[in-house]
Amino acid sequence: MITNGGRERPQPRRNLLLAGGAIGAAALLAGCSDGSGARPDAAGARAGEERLRTRGARDSAALLARYDATADAHPKLADRLRPLREETARHLEAFRAPASASASPSSASPSASASPSASASASAGGARVPDVPKDEKKALAALARAERHTADTRTAALRDAPPELARLLASIAACGAAHAYLLTSGNRTAAPGAAEGD
């Protein structure tokens, strides 16, 4: 060993071994993640997005069928449910819109103005009409559970969604959670500008 003023100078071989080990570890790590399986190809990504959009549309159609069945079974609730149902119809249209058009809210708004009965059959897409409890409070609770379940499903799908669709899913899931709250709260859900005493 070579000494320099009482201190030992590290041997060049030790430095080479450390550097070689670091380079080898880096190469090993790079070899383990070569990127071939890290990102799906463009066709696979589009297919995955289409599956998520289809499921989102199907879930929204099922919610629409539930809103319609609840309003039919309990006509006194129809006015209370109308704004929530209209939002759900807009969600359905947003999921059905092509991926590039989903960011444009104007593309989804025309169908929201359609009458509930006219758009019910088209929007439900043959969805099974759910059983509605005879008691109004239980019917609202069942509708709230359906909204919560759908919001949870959409939240879980976020990790598999591309960024643009993830934003849509997150927004609609948050809206569904708000619907569930409004359905179970004691307050009357009214459209903006509606009179309280109606």
N, C-alpha and C positions, 0 to 999 in steps of 0.2 A: 504494500500500500504506500501511496505517496502522501506525505504529510506536508502541510503548509503552516508553519508557525504554530505547531501544536494541535492544529485542527486537521481532522481527516478530510480529505477531498473525496467526494463520491466517485466511485469508479464509473467510467463511461459505459461499461457493460451493464451495470444496474439501470442506468437511464434508458439504455436501448431496450432492455427487457420490459421496463415499465411502459415505454412508448409502444413497443410491439404488442404488449398485452392490451393496451387501450385501443389500438387500431384493430386488433383481432376481435375484441368485444364489440366494437362499433360495426365491423363487418358482419359479425354473427347476428347482431340485432337487425341490421339492414336486410340480411338474408331471411330473417323470420317474418319480416313484413315488407315484402317486395311490392306491395300495392295491388297485386293481381286480384285479390279477393276483398280488398278494402272498400272499393266502390263498385256498385253494380254498373253495368254498361247502360248506355242511354235508353235502349229498348226496355231493359229490365226496370229502370227507374220509372219510365212512363207507364209500364204495366202496373207497377206498385202504386203509383199515384192514381191510376184509373180504378184500381181495386178499392182504394180508400175513398175516392169520390163516389163510387157506386154504393159502397156501404153507407156513406154519409147521406146520400140521397134516399136509400132504402129506409134508414132510421128516421129521417125527416118525414118520409111518407107515412111511416107507421105512427109517428107522433100526430101528424095531421088527421089520420084516421081516428086516433084516440080523441083528439079535440072534437072532431065532428060527432063521434058517437056520444061523447059526454054532453055536448050541446043538444043533441037530439033527445037524449034521455032526460035531460034537465034543462028545458027551455029558458028557465029563469037565469041560468048561468051563461047563456049565449053572449050577452053583451059584455060580461066580465071576461070571457075567454077570447072574444074576437081579436083584440090587439095581440095577444100571445099567439093565436093561431096564424094571424097575418105575418108575424115575424117568422114563424116556423115555415110558412109557405115561401118566404124570401130565402130562408136557409136552403130549402129544397132546390130552388132555382140556382142558388150560388154553387151548390154541389154539381148540378147538371151542366153548368156553364163550362165551356172549354177552359183549360188551365190558364190560357193567356187572358181570358176575359173575366176571371173570377175576382180580380182586383177592382173591377169597375162596378160600383154599386148600382149604377143606372141600368145595367143590363138585367138586374134581378127585380127591379121595382115594378115593371108593368104587370106581372102576374099577381103581385100582392094586392092589387086593386080589384082583382076578379072577385066575384061573389063567392062566399064560402061553399055554397051548394054546387055551383058550377065547376069550381076548381077541385072540389073534394074528390070526385070520382077520378079525375085526371091525375091529381097529385098523389092520391093514395096508391095508384098503380096496382090495384088489385090486392092491396094489403088486407089481411084478415081484420075484420071489424072486432075490436076488443069488447069483452064484457064490461059493462059499466055498473058499479054498485048503485043500488036504488037510493041510498042516502046521499045527499048532495056533498056533505063534508067528506064522506068516504070516496066519492067520485073524484073530488078535487085532490084528495090524498093519493089516489091511484094515479092520477095524471101527473102529480108532482113526482111520484116515484119513477114513473116512466121518463120524465124529463131528467131527473138525477142520474138514472141508469145510462141514458143516452149521453149525457154530459161526461160521465165517467168513462164511457167507451171512447168518446172522442178525445178525451185527455190522454188516455192510454195509447191512442194511435199517433200521438205527436212524435214519439221517438222514431217512427218509421216513415214519417212524412217529409217530403222535400220542403224547403223553407216557406215558399208561398202557400202551399196547402197547409202547412203547420200553423201559419198565422190564421188562416181561415178556420181551421179546426179549433184553435184556441179561442178565437173570438166567438164562435158559435157555441162552444162548450160553456164559456162564461155566460152567454145569454141564456142557455138552458138552465144553468144553476140559478140565475136570477128568476127565471120562470118558475122553477121549483119553489123558490122562496116566496114569490108573489102568490102562488097557488095555495100555499099553506099558511100565509100570514092572515091575520084577521082583517087586514085592510082590504078595501074594495079596489080591484085592479081596474083602472079607468084609462081610457085613451086621453092623451094630452088635451086639455081644454074641456073635457066632459064635466058636467055638473056633478057635485058630490051627492046630492039628494035623489038622483034618478032611481 
